[in-house]
Amino acid sequence: MPLRIAFDTASHGIEVEVAGPIDEADALAQVRRTLQDPRFPAVKWILADARQRESAASAELVAAVVAQLREHAERLPRARCALVAEGAATFGMQRMFSIRSESIPFEVRAFRDIDDARAWLRGDGGEEPA
């Protein structure tokens, strides 16, 4: 499956895996379903792993996801969101997402290393993103 979103209710987190090509309309629909899930307000962390993504998200998808987050801002948790990518284009779009999402309650950072992202989510510091 190109996009997988799984709630980890034990640690109040969400793991997102993106692999291969994805249909952006389907991805946005999945984001909407996740935001409407009754478990979402309890979320403390989100790890989005796009290391296996074949191409970067479009600027339009980034804008649409940020718009969805703003629309649901009243029920958004104060959470950390770590975005992980290896490819330059995907990493760049994740940095764009982190900048555009500054007005929502999430603290969003883009990382190239999954271990650094996990450490940051745990509050262990981790390397600052490049």
NORRA-V775570 format. One record per residue. RES is the residue in three letters. SS is DSSP state (H for helix, E for strand, C for the rest). PHI is phi in radians with two decimals (NA if undefined). Layout:
BEGIN
res=RES ss=SS phi=PHI
res=RES ss=SS phi=PHI
END
This chain:
BEGIN
res=MET ss=C phi=NA
res=PRO ss=C phi=-1.13
res=LEU ss=E phi=-2.32
res=ARG ss=E phi=-2.23
res=ILE ss=E phi=-2.14
res=ALA ss=E phi=-2.28
res=PHE ss=E phi=-1.40
res=ASP ss=E phi=-1.91
res=THR ss=C phi=-1.19
res=ALA ss=C phi=-1.14
res=SER ss=C phi=-1.91
res=HIS ss=C phi=1.03
res=GLY ss=E phi=-2.33
res=ILE ss=E phi=-2.31
res=GLU ss=E phi=-1.90
res=VAL ss=E phi=-2.05
res=GLU ss=E phi=-2.10
res=VAL ss=E phi=-2.12
res=ALA ss=E phi=-2.43
res=GLY ss=E phi=1.19
res=PRO ss=C phi=-1.32
res=ILE ss=C phi=-2.22
res=ASP ss=C phi=-1.45
res=GLU ss=H phi=-1.15
res=ALA ss=H phi=-1.15
res=ASP ss=H phi=-1.13
res=ALA ss=H phi=-1.09
res=LEU ss=H phi=-1.14
res=ALA ss=H phi=-1.09
res=GLN ss=H phi=-1.15
res=VAL ss=H phi=-1.06
res=ARG ss=H phi=-1.02
res=ARG ss=H phi=-1.08
res=THR ss=H phi=-1.13
res=LEU ss=H phi=-1.11
res=GLN ss=H phi=-1.55
res=ASP ss=C phi=-1.16
res=PRO ss=C phi=-1.10
res=ARG ss=C phi=-1.39
res=PHE ss=H phi=-1.08
res=PRO ss=H phi=-1.06
res=ALA ss=H phi=-1.53
res=VAL ss=C phi=-1.18
res=LYS ss=C phi=-1.91
res=TRP ss=E phi=-2.61
res=ILE ss=E phi=-2.36
res=LEU ss=E phi=-2.02
res=ALA ss=E phi=-1.89
res=ASP ss=E phi=-1.78
res=ALA ss=E phi=-1.98
res=ARG ss=E phi=-1.12
res=GLN ss=E phi=-1.70
res=ARG ss=E phi=-1.21
res=GLU ss=C phi=-1.46
res=SER ss=C phi=-2.55
res=ALA ss=C phi=-1.31
res=ALA ss=C phi=-1.14
res=SER ss=C phi=-1.40
res=ALA ss=H phi=-1.06
res=GLU ss=H phi=-1.15
res=LEU ss=H phi=-1.16
res=VAL ss=H phi=-1.00
res=ALA ss=H phi=-1.09
res=ALA ss=H phi=-1.18
res=VAL ss=H phi=-1.17
res=VAL ss=H phi=-1.08
res=ALA ss=H phi=-1.09
res=GLN ss=H phi=-1.09
res=LEU ss=H phi=-1.10
res=ARG ss=H phi=-1.10
res=GLU ss=H phi=-1.08
res=HIS ss=C phi=-1.81
res=ALA ss=H phi=-0.98
res=GLU ss=H phi=-1.16
res=ARG ss=H phi=-1.97
res=LEU ss=C phi=-1.37
res=PRO ss=C phi=-1.32
res=ARG ss=C phi=-1.43
res=ALA ss=C phi=-2.24
res=ARG ss=E phi=-1.76
res=CYS ss=E phi=-2.23
res=ALA ss=E phi=-1.81
res=LEU ss=E phi=-1.89
res=VAL ss=E phi=-2.10
res=ALA ss=C phi=-2.59
res=GLU ss=C phi=-1.79
res=GLY ss=C phi=-1.21
res=ALA ss=H phi=-1.07
res=ALA ss=H phi=-1.17
res=THR ss=H phi=-1.13
res=PHE ss=H phi=-1.04
res=GLY ss=H phi=-1.08
res=MET ss=H phi=-1.19
res=GLN ss=H phi=-1.19
res=ARG ss=H phi=-1.11
res=MET ss=H phi=-1.06
res=PHE ss=H phi=-1.04
res=SER ss=H phi=-1.11
res=ILE ss=H phi=-1.23
res=ARG ss=H phi=-1.21
res=SER ss=C phi=-1.65
res=GLU ss=C phi=-1.07
res=SER ss=C phi=-1.55
res=ILE ss=C phi=-1.88
res=PRO ss=C phi=-1.19
res=PHE ss=C phi=-1.27
res=GLU ss=E phi=-1.78
res=VAL ss=E phi=-2.00
res=ARG ss=E phi=-2.41
res=ALA ss=E phi=-1.79
res=PHE ss=E phi=-2.31
res=ARG ss=C phi=-1.76
res=ASP ss=C phi=-2.04
res=ILE ss=H phi=-1.12
res=ASP ss=H phi=-1.16
res=ASP ss=H phi=-1.13
res=ALA ss=H phi=-1.09
res=ARG ss=H phi=-1.12
res=ALA ss=H phi=-1.08
res=TRP ss=H phi=-1.11
res=LEU ss=H phi=-1.09
res=ARG ss=H phi=-1.32
res=GLY ss=C phi=1.55
res=ASP ss=C phi=-1.49
res=GLY ss=C phi=1.64
res=GLY ss=C phi=1.36
res=GLU ss=C phi=-1.14
res=GLU ss=C phi=-1.18
res=PRO ss=C phi=-1.07
res=ALA ss=C phi=-1.32
END
